[in-house]
């Protein structure tokens, strides 16, 4: 976690909201933008499907979801639900999710930054894919990572 006792969360700004709506709309139509998917997870209190665009990462033969903005609602819902769906157009791929412990996150974060830095780098506190392993380990608690199957 960050120096404060509050979990890290970066609220999306206006430009991010427009970008997410655009990518989400295209993905819902079946046009994946650079591998984008619509993450669908049941709400932890309502039980209703909640959706948001995400960028799944394939790394060393495994698939991951990384939360670059921190402790988002989808992260909280996924922790409770234990799985959800990745959607593109009408196709829905059910999955189960396991959250990684902080010590296992640095190589996944490095790969995520390599793949998606142009889109999400602003959320990584100036840390890039070439950062020392110790720096990635330092920020790991602020970035939930889930292995999906």
C-alpha positions in Angstrom: 0.0 0.0 0.0 1.0 3.6 -0.2 2.3 5.5 2.7 -1.2 6.3 3.8 -3.5 3.7 5.4 -6.1 4.2 2.6 -6.0 1.7 -0.3 -4.8 3.4 -3.5 -7.5 4.3 -6.0 -7.2 6.7 -8.9 -10.6 8.0 -10.0 -10.9 8.3 -13.8 -10.8 11.8 -15.2 -13.0 13.1 -18.1 -10.6 12.1 -20.8 -10.2 8.6 -19.3 -14.0 8.3 -19.1 -14.4 9.2 -22.8 -11.6 6.8 -23.8 -13.1 4.0 -21.8 -16.6 4.6 -23.3 -15.1 4.6 -26.8 -13.1 1.4 -26.2 -15.9 -0.2 -24.3 -18.4 0.6 -27.1 -16.2 -0.8 -29.8 -15.5 -4.0 -27.8 -19.2 -4.5 -27.1 -19.7 -4.3 -30.9 -17.1 -7.1 -31.3 -14.2 -4.9 -32.3 -11.4 -5.6 -29.8 -9.0 -2.6 -29.4 -5.5 -3.9 -28.9 -6.9 -7.0 -27.1 -9.5 -5.2 -25.0 -12.3 -7.1 -23.4 -15.3 -6.1 -21.4 -15.0 -7.5 -17.9 -18.3 -8.5 -16.5 -18.4 -9.3 -12.7 -21.4 -9.7 -10.4 -21.8 -6.9 -7.9 -20.8 -7.9 -4.4 -24.0 -6.6 -2.9 -26.5 -6.3 -5.8 -25.6 -9.5 -7.6 -26.1 -7.6 -10.9 -23.6 -7.8 -13.7 -21.2 -4.8 -13.7 -19.0 -4.2 -16.7 -15.9 -2.2 -17.5 -13.3 -2.4 -20.3 -10.0 -4.1 -19.4 -6.7 -5.1 -21.0 -6.0 -8.8 -20.2 -2.3 -9.7 -20.3 -0.9 -13.0 -21.4 2.4 -13.6 -19.7 4.4 -16.9 -19.6 1.4 -18.9 -20.7 -0.9 -17.5 -18.1 -3.6 -14.7 -18.4 -3.9 -11.9 -16.0 -6.0 -8.9 -15.1 -4.2 -5.9 -13.6 -5.9 -2.9 -12.0 -3.7 0.1 -12.9 -6.1 2.4 -11.0 -5.8 0.4 -7.7 -8.7 -0.7 -5.6 -11.5 -0.2 -8.1 -15.1 -1.4 -7.8 -14.3 -4.2 -10.3 -11.5 -5.4 -8.1 -13.7 -5.5 -5.0 -16.4 -7.3 -6.9 -14.0 -9.8 -8.4 -12.6 -10.6 -4.9 -16.0 -11.6 -3.7 -17.3 -13.2 -6.9 -14.1 -15.2 -7.6 -14.7 -15.0 -11.4 -16.7 -13.4 -14.1 -16.7 -13.1 -17.9 -14.5 -11.5 -20.5 -16.7 -10.3 -23.4 -16.1 -9.3 -27.0 -19.3 -8.6 -28.9 -21.6 -11.5 -28.3 -18.9 -13.9 -27.1 -18.5 -14.4 -23.4 -15.6 -16.3 -21.9 -16.3 -17.4 -18.3 -13.3 -17.4 -16.0 -12.2 -17.9 -12.4 -9.8 -15.6 -10.8 -7.0 -15.9 -8.2 -5.5 -12.8 -6.7 -1.7 -12.8 -6.7 0.2 -12.1 -3.5 2.4 -9.0 -3.6 5.7 -10.9 -3.9 4.5 -12.5 -7.2 3.3 -9.3 -8.9 6.6 -7.6 -10.1 7.2 -9.7 -13.2 3.5 -9.4 -14.2 3.6 -5.7 -13.6 6.7 -5.3 -15.7 5.1 -7.3 -18.6 1.9 -5.3 -18.3 3.8 -2.0 -18.5 5.7 -3.3 -21.5 2.5 -4.1 -23.3 0.1 -1.3 -22.2 2.4 1.6 -21.0 1.1 4.1 -23.6 -2.4 3.6 -22.3 -1.9 3.1 -18.5 1.6 4.4 -17.7 0.2 7.5 -16.1 -1.3 5.4 -13.3 2.1 3.8 -12.4 3.6 6.7 -10.4 6.4 7.2 -12.9 7.4 3.5 -12.8 8.1 2.0 -16.2 8.9 -1.5 -17.6 12.6 -1.0 -17.1 12.4 -0.1 -13.4 14.5 -2.2 -11.0 12.8 -5.2 -9.5 12.9 -3.6 -6.1 10.9 -0.6 -7.3 8.3 -2.9 -8.8 8.1 -4.8 -5.5 7.7 -1.5 -3.7 4.6 -0.5 -5.7 3.1 -4.0 -6.0 0.7 -3.6 -3.1 -1.0 -0.7 -4.9 -1.9 -2.8 -8.0 -4.2 -5.7 -7.6 -3.4 -8.6 -10.1 -5.5 -11.6 -10.8 -4.6 -14.8 -12.6 -7.6 -15.9 -14.7 -8.4 -19.3 -15.9 
